[in-house]
Amino acid sequence: MNSADQHQPTRREFLRQAALAAGCTAAGTIAGCGQAGRKAAPDDPAAPATSGASSVFIVCDPADVVAASAPVQWSIKQLQASLSARGVASGVGQRVGQALAGTLCIVAAGTASPLAREVLSGASATVPNSPEALGLVPGLLAGRPVLLACGRDIRGLVYALLELADRAGHAAQPLAALEIRQPVLEQPANRVRSIMRLFASEVQDKSWYYDKLFWQEYLSLLVAQRFNRFSLALGIGYDFNARLRDTYFHFAYPFLVSVPGYEVRASGLSEAERNTNLEMLRFISEEATRRGLHFQLGLWTHAYQWTDSPNVNYTIEGLSPETHAAYCGAALETLLKACPAIGGVTFRIHGESGVAEGSYEFWKTVFDGVGRCGRRVEIDMHAKGMDQGMIDLALDTGMPVSISPKYWAEHMGLPYHQAAIRPTELPRPDRQDQGFFSRSSGSRSFLRYGYGDLLAEDRRYNILHRMWPGTQRLLLWGDPVMAAAYGRASSFCGSNGVELFEPLSFKGRKGSGLPEGRDAYADAALRPARDYEKYLYEYRLWGRLLYNPDAEPDTWRRFLR
């Protein structure tokens, strides 16, 4: 180990330091959306340079609404934390003239700001004109060499600054890693790049749900790898409402809110614990938003009665078929008003939701609860059994609507979309739309495992493909070629992108959770402190390559050094 490596913090130390400093506190690629990128030209000796710098000064104009936003201010602190962890001092000011001689000057700005326009015009560089596009451009400002970190919008600038933090955090010489000689200009190939995390087990999942430091570290990881949406899924621990054992958060509302006019509760759950659950949901959604992430809440079950479940830990009291729909609509309104950072809600609509398919009045009442919250909230509906009646109900709310089919059934197949429907999913002429699963087992059965007929050219809804965790080949998830190919395929026919179940999503599902979890490590020294840390490389590959499938290999190789 050389002397430079001896000062390199561990990945765990870096994540913790960055979260504490900020929360508690493809290189050279010009890529088109869904198009092959091209490498930047070799370093130009005539380009402005800041060689010999011993510290960093970050310029941020408070009049720049992009740079002054909360997510960008958070990302500036992340960059400072990364530099500090490597022994590099840094400061922040409003003007380049405040930077002392011998400092590397980084200008953080939105592309429309005067500072960015001056640097970009002198450097003859143009940041792609698309949401979340970023630029790292060396140039001159007031006659001084600077590095411009800019974005078309808030997320674009966040990604630019976190890219600098990542380079500095993984380089043997952190300041040398920021000596960028040629513009780095990138834009996203997919509008949505989402990670879903499940709460499926009271004994295994409460520990991370209540852990604020966990959330600060985990959400920081997601945005650093250019995911732009995080989905917390509740009520997905079972497919059907029979033989249940662990129903914590299964029918989520009474675990989170008390609804005026209804005496609905989860048996055995104290008011104090319910209030803590709501406080944590508010905290998680606000921490996600503070980092520039869209926060999505998944409500996968609307059943409140369990059958053949003598050993279940929680039952729902005070609800009847007559009050079910009205309560759910009111509870959802209450929840969205209590957590204003929730940006969208995902619903399982078909029979596994516990509501009979074709129950349009029920879902209209629930969707009305979204409409009454007083802001734009995305309605995302799982595609199985979806029909035009349900689509119209969601669209009638005036809210943005997304439908999310399974990507490759429940498997991780090759990186392209299915070209045909399996014979077992084709509707049978002799089958009527009747019964609890009338649509998904009848005329709409072909939506069980794919996009079916949803990709209409004149559609007024978005399509988001969801990659299920059924038989993921986890070893293949470490392959950048595989991840990049999915990055190119996920915008298929104008789709918005993809949502990934995180690795090991179904651990603890169907009441299989153990108080101490499952320890697969014979050598305790190999055991990660957090379960997701085993897959840091996977998060990097998939987040970065869903954003830019043509990213330079250094994007992931720097992590492996």
GUDREN-982201 format. One line per 10 residues: their letters; for each residue x, y, z of C-alpha. Coordinates in steps of 0.02 Angstrom, whole numbers, always signed. Example, Ala and Ser with C-alpha at 12.3 -4.5 7.8 and 13.67 -1.06 7.14 Angstrom:
residues 2
as) +615/-225/+390  +684/-53/+357 $
end
This chain:
residues 561
mnsadqhqpt) +0/+0/+0  +72/+168/-50  +63/+327/+54  -83/+396/-46  -185/+238/-17  -154/+246/+170  -257/+406/+180  -403/+332/+81  -557/+312/+194  -657/+153/+181 $
rreflrqaal) -818/+163/+82  -917/+146/+242  -819/+287/+325  -843/+399/+174  -1032/+371/+169  -1047/+404/+356  -937/+560/+353  -1029/+631/+204  -1200/+601/+281  -1148/+677/+447 $
aagctaagti) -1068/+829/+368  -1214/+864/+253  -1369/+786/+330  -1332/+798/+514  -1249/+946/+472  -906/+436/-893  -774/+563/-876  -759/+662/-1038  -920/+592/-1113  -1040/+690/-1221 $
agcgqagrka) -1195/+581/-1223  -1363/+600/-1307  -1525/+535/-1235  -1529/+353/-1290  -1390/+384/-1416  -1211/+326/-1420  -1095/+450/-1334  -927/+506/-1398  -767/+531/-1302  -705/+706/-1273 $
apddpaapat) -549/+759/-1363  -379/+731/-1279  -326/+861/-1152  -293/+1029/-1232  -131/+1104/-1165  -203/+1277/-1196  -355/+1248/-1085  -361/+1349/-923  -285/+1249/-780  -277/+1263/-592 $
sgassvfivc) -126/+1151/-563  -37/+1175/-399  -194/+1213/-300  -192/+1160/-118  -372/+1196/-71  -542/+1223/-151  -656/+1375/-155  -837/+1350/-212  -928/+1500/-285  -1118/+1501/-268 $
dpadvvaasa) -1221/+1654/-313  -1374/+1668/-197  -1467/+1756/-338  -1456/+1596/-442  -1617/+1503/-398  -1545/+1337/-455  -1383/+1353/-356  -1473/+1422/-203  -1596/+1276/-194  -1591/+1158/-45 $
pvqwsikqlq) -1533/+1004/-144  -1388/+1100/-221  -1337/+1172/-53  -1341/+995/+15  -1231/+933/-128  -1104/+1073/-98  -1087/+1009/+79  -1066/+833/+11  -923/+894/-98  -845/+980/+51 $
aslsargvas) -864/+822/+156  -779/+719/+20  -634/+842/+12  -619/+851/+201  -612/+661/+212  -461/+668/+97  -376/+807/+194  -419/+950/+74  -482/+1114/+145  -627/+1203/+60 $
gvgqrvgqal) -731/+1360/+76  -888/+1435/+0  -919/+1613/-58  -1027/+1718/-173  -894/+1789/-291  -743/+1721/-379  -644/+1871/-316  -656/+1801/-139  -550/+1650/-186  -372/+1662/-123 $
agtlcivaag) -225/+1630/-237  -177/+1447/-243  -354/+1381/-228  -448/+1278/-356  -603/+1382/-394  -765/+1286/-430  -917/+1385/-487  -1084/+1299/-446  -1220/+1372/-556  -1375/+1340/-658 $
tasplarevl) -1342/+1354/-844  -1457/+1506/-859  -1359/+1607/-730  -1240/+1748/-782  -1091/+1656/-707  -1124/+1499/-807  -1159/+1594/-968  -994/+1687/-956  -892/+1528/-930  -986/+1427/-1061 $
sgasatvpns) -972/+1563/-1194  -785/+1578/-1168  -763/+1389/-1171  -877/+1367/-1324  -970/+1230/-1231  -1157/+1194/-1231  -1243/+1092/-1097  -1378/+978/-1172  -1548/+1060/-1165  -1640/+927/-1067 $
pealglvpgl) -1694/+905/-886  -1557/+842/-770  -1418/+879/-896  -1250/+924/-818  -1087/+1005/-867  -911/+1010/-795  -825/+1144/-897  -653/+1222/-871  -646/+1405/-917  -615/+1583/-862 $
lagrpvllac) -720/+1694/-750  -665/+1873/-716  -498/+1826/-791  -470/+1682/-670  -463/+1496/-714  -615/+1407/-642  -705/+1242/-657  -891/+1268/-691  -1005/+1135/-616  -1174/+1173/-693 $
grdirglvya) -1344/+1096/-726  -1496/+1133/-833  -1598/+1116/-674  -1576/+1076/-490  -1545/+890/-515  -1421/+922/-654  -1318/+1034/-542  -1332/+911/-397  -1262/+774/-510  -1120/+887/-569 $
lleladragh) -1066/+926/-391  -1083/+746/-332  -980/+689/-481  -839/+801/-418  -862/+730/-242  -851/+554/-312  -695/+589/-411  -608/+669/-264  -664/+531/-146  -592/+389/-251 $
aaqplaalei) -432/+465/-322  -257/+442/-253  -235/+630/-278  -404/+712/-248  -361/+884/-315  -282/+811/-471  -447/+718/-501  -533/+888/-513  -412/+951/-646  -536/+931/-788 $
rqpvleqpan) -464/+993/-953  -607/+955/-1073  -793/+984/-1047  -894/+839/-976  -1073/+856/-1040  -1207/+728/-1002  -1396/+706/-1007  -1510/+565/-949  -1564/+424/-1063  -1713/+387/-948 $
rvrsimrlfa) -1825/+515/-864  -1855/+401/-713  -1722/+296/-628  -1801/+226/-471  -1758/+110/-327  -1894/+23/-226  -1865/-33/-47  -1992/-145/+41  -2052/-148/+219  -2105/-330/+233 $
sevqdkswyy) -2057/-387/+407  -2087/-308/+577  -1942/-399/+658  -1816/-363/+521  -1869/-196/+446  -1914/-87/+595  -1730/-65/+635  -1690/+25/+472  -1859/+112/+459  -1827/+204/+624 $
dklfwqeyls) -1640/+236/+592  -1617/+417/+536  -1431/+397/+502  -1471/+247/+391  -1588/+354/+286  -1464/+496/+271  -1330/+377/+209  -1443/+273/+98  -1531/+418/+12  -1363/+504/-12 $
llvaqrfnrf) -1301/+347/-99  -1450/+343/-218  -1435/+523/-277  -1245/+510/-291  -1271/+367/-415  -1400/+471/-511  -1559/+383/-462  -1692/+518/-459  -1835/+428/-372  -1851/+323/-215 $
slalgigydf) -2004/+217/-181  -2046/+150/-9  -2167/+4/-31  -2290/-45/+107  -2413/-190/+100  -2315/-297/-22  -2268/-433/+101  -2403/-551/+36  -2491/-583/-129  -2657/-633/-51 $
narlrdtyfh) -2745/-596/+114  -2746/-773/+180  -2629/-866/+298  -2548/-704/+355  -2429/-693/+501  -2344/-522/+491  -2458/-379/+441  -2362/-229/+506  -2394/-89/+378  -2491/-214/+272 $
faypflvsvp) -2648/-106/+272  -2543/+48/+301  -2661/+189/+349  -2700/+144/+531  -2513/+117/+562  -2481/+298/+511  -2631/+412/+541  -2785/+440/+644  -2927/+496/+531  -3059/+615/+602 $
gyevrasgls) -3231/+535/+602  -3166/+356/+600  -3116/+244/+744  -3002/+132/+641  -2848/+58/+722  -2724/-84/+711  -2747/-198/+860  -2605/-186/+985  -2525/-33/+905  -2505/+112/+1025 $
eaerntnlem) -2545/+290/+977  -2365/+337/+1017  -2297/+208/+895  -2418/+262/+760  -2361/+442/+782  -2179/+387/+773  -2215/+294/+611  -2290/+452/+535  -2146/+559/+598  -2023/+441/+516 $
lrfiseeatr) -2118/+439/+352  -2116/+628/+352  -1929/+627/+391  -1888/+501/+254  -1988/+593/+121  -1914/+761/+170  -1736/+692/+171  -1765/+620/-3  -1833/+786/-67  -1689/+883/+13 $
rglhfqlglw) -1570/+781/-95  -1669/+809/-254  -1753/+638/-255  -1936/+613/-297  -2015/+516/-153  -2146/+386/-199  -2253/+294/-70  -2313/+121/-118  -2482/+65/-47  -2493/-110/-116 $
thayqwtdsp) -2636/-175/-7  -2807/-102/+29  -2876/-259/+111  -2916/-246/+295  -2984/-420/+333  -2874/-576/+343  -2936/-753/+314  -2867/-915/+384  -2741/-816/+487  -2752/-872/+669 $
nvnytiegls) -2572/-821/+710  -2570/-648/+633  -2488/-511/+737  -2605/-366/+692  -2786/-353/+641  -2884/-199/+585  -3027/-141/+694  -3169/-17/+665  -3191/-39/+478  -3335/-114/+378 $
pethaaycga) -3374/-140/+194  -3488/+13/+202  -3351/+129/+268  -3201/+50/+182  -3188/+163/+28  -3230/+325/+117  -3104/+287/+255  -2965/+248/+130  -2997/+410/+34  -2998/+513/+193 $
aletllkacp) -2846/+423/+263  -2747/+453/+104  -2793/+637/+106  -2739/+648/+289  -2576/+559/+253  -2530/+666/+103  -2566/+826/+198  -2462/+765/+346  -2315/+723/+231  -2305/+860/+99 $
aiggvtfrih) -2143/+791/+27  -2231/+634/-40  -2225/+662/-228  -2324/+511/-285  -2420/+356/-231  -2408/+184/-310  -2563/+75/-303  -2586/-110/-337  -2757/-105/-421  -2791/-287/-467 $
gesgvaegsy) -2864/-421/-353  -2705/-447/-251  -2741/-274/-178  -2884/-354/-82  -3011/-258/-184  -3111/-346/-320  -3063/-296/-496  -3188/-179/-577  -3223/-88/-412  -3222/+81/-497 $
efwktvfdgv) -3319/+173/-363  -3198/+116/-230  -3046/+178/-326  -3132/+340/-374  -3158/+375/-189  -2975/+336/-152  -2913/+443/-296  -3023/+586/-237  -2919/+582/-77  -2766/+618/-183 $
grcgrrveid) -2857/+760/-269  -2902/+842/-103  -2723/+852/-38  -2696/+1021/-121  -2543/+985/-231  -2487/+880/-380  -2460/+699/-330  -2422/+565/-458  -2541/+417/-466  -2443/+262/-516 $
mhakgmdqgm) -2542/+103/-548  -2470/-71/-562  -2519/-133/-735  -2587/-308/-702  -2772/-313/-750  -2771/-129/-800  -2914/-72/-910  -2972/+92/-986  -3100/+120/-849  -2963/+126/-716 $
idlaldtgmp) -2851/+234/-824  -2992/+360/-850  -3028/+368/-663  -2848/+415/-628  -2839/+540/-770  -3000/+623/-712  -2911/+681/-553  -2801/+797/-656  -2648/+722/-573  -2501/+651/-672 $
vsispkywae) -2533/+466/-705  -2410/+326/-731  -2440/+142/-765  -2302/+20/-717  -2294/-150/-803  -2172/-285/-753  -2010/-285/-851  -1979/-465/-908  -2115/-546/-802  -2039/-578/-630 $
hmglpyhqaa) -1866/-616/-694  -1711/-527/-753  -1697/-574/-935  -1588/-509/-1074  -1589/-320/-1095  -1732/-300/-1216  -1921/-304/-1206  -2032/-452/-1238  -2092/-459/-1417  -2238/-577/-1388 $
irptelprpd) -2363/-627/-1254  -2348/-802/-1183  -2494/-915/-1233  -2541/-941/-1050  -2574/-753/-1033  -2678/-732/-1190  -2864/-702/-1155  -2974/-853/-1188  -3131/-822/-1290  -3234/-930/-1173 $
rqdqgffsrs) -3181/-837/-1014  -3298/-701/-948  -3245/-548/-847  -3316/-605/-682  -3258/-643/-506  -3130/-561/-393  -2993/-567/-527  -3111/-532/-670  -2993/-424/-775  -2822/-501/-740 $
sgsrsflryg) -2891/-677/-766  -3010/-625/-905  -3000/-501/-1049  -2846/-411/-980  -2742/-564/-934  -2608/-516/-1061  -2550/-376/-943  -2496/-501/-811  -2311/-498/-857  -2280/-356/-979 $
ygdllaedrr) -2333/-195/-1061  -2470/-273/-1169  -2567/-138/-1263  -2516/+7/-1151  -2390/+85/-1270  -2520/+179/-1373  -2449/+328/-1468  -2583/+448/-1406  -2576/+394/-1223  -2603/+526/-1088 $
ynilhrmwpg) -2510/+428/-955  -2329/+381/-928  -2257/+205/-932  -2129/+153/-801  -2061/-23/-814  -2035/-111/-647  -1901/-245/-631  -1962/-380/-512  -1841/-474/-400  -1906/-649/-431 $
tqrlllwgdp) -1753/-734/-506  -1624/-597/-525  -1453/-664/-570  -1362/-558/-446  -1191/-599/-519  -1245/-523/-684  -1292/-362/-596  -1107/-323/-581  -1090/-315/-770  -1082/-138/-842 $
vmaaaygras) -1126/-201/-1016  -1288/-276/-949  -1333/-119/-851  -1295/-5/-999  -1402/-112/-1114  -1548/-95/-994  -1513/+92/-991  -1539/+98/-1178  -1694/-13/-1178  -1789/+65/-1033 $
sfcgsngvel) -1852/+214/-1135  -1929/+94/-1261  -2071/+176/-1359  -2064/+334/-1255  -2068/+246/-1086  -2012/+348/-938  -1882/+225/-875  -1871/+87/-747  -1894/+53/-562  -1785/-82/-484 $
feplsfkgrk) -1829/-184/-333  -1671/-169/-231  -1566/-327/-206  -1635/-453/-80  -1803/-363/-80  -1904/-513/-25  -1803/-559/+129  -1922/-570/+276  -2073/-580/+161  -2227/-685/+205 $
gsglpegrda) -2183/-689/+389  -2010/-765/+361  -1917/-628/+454  -1802/-675/+598  -1763/-561/+746  -1576/-567/+707  -1597/-570/+520  -1498/-692/+413  -1309/-692/+426  -1226/-769/+274 $
yadaalrpar) -1048/-725/+327  -936/-854/+407  -804/-718/+426  -878/-575/+529  -748/-456/+456  -834/-468/+287  -1006/-425/+355  -1067/-253/+298  -1137/-134/+428  -1291/-103/+318 $
dyekylyeyr) -1372/-233/+208  -1364/-124/+52  -1175/-98/+68  -1144/-270/-6  -1214/-200/-169  -1131/-30/-180  -1055/-77/-347  -1224/-130/-414  -1305/+33/-363  -1165/+127/-450 $
lwgrllynpd) -1178/+30/-613  -1367/+36/-626  -1393/+215/-571  -1253/+287/-678  -1288/+181/-832  -1476/+207/-828  -1431/+393/-830  -1297/+378/-965  -1273/+207/-1046  -1118/+275/-1134 $
aepdtwrrfl) -1028/+334/-978  -839/+317/-977  -773/+159/-889  -688/+266/-757  -863/+297/-690  -859/+125/-608  -674/+81/-614  -629/+221/-494  -736/+135/-363  -642/-30/-385 $
r) -471/+48/-360 $
end
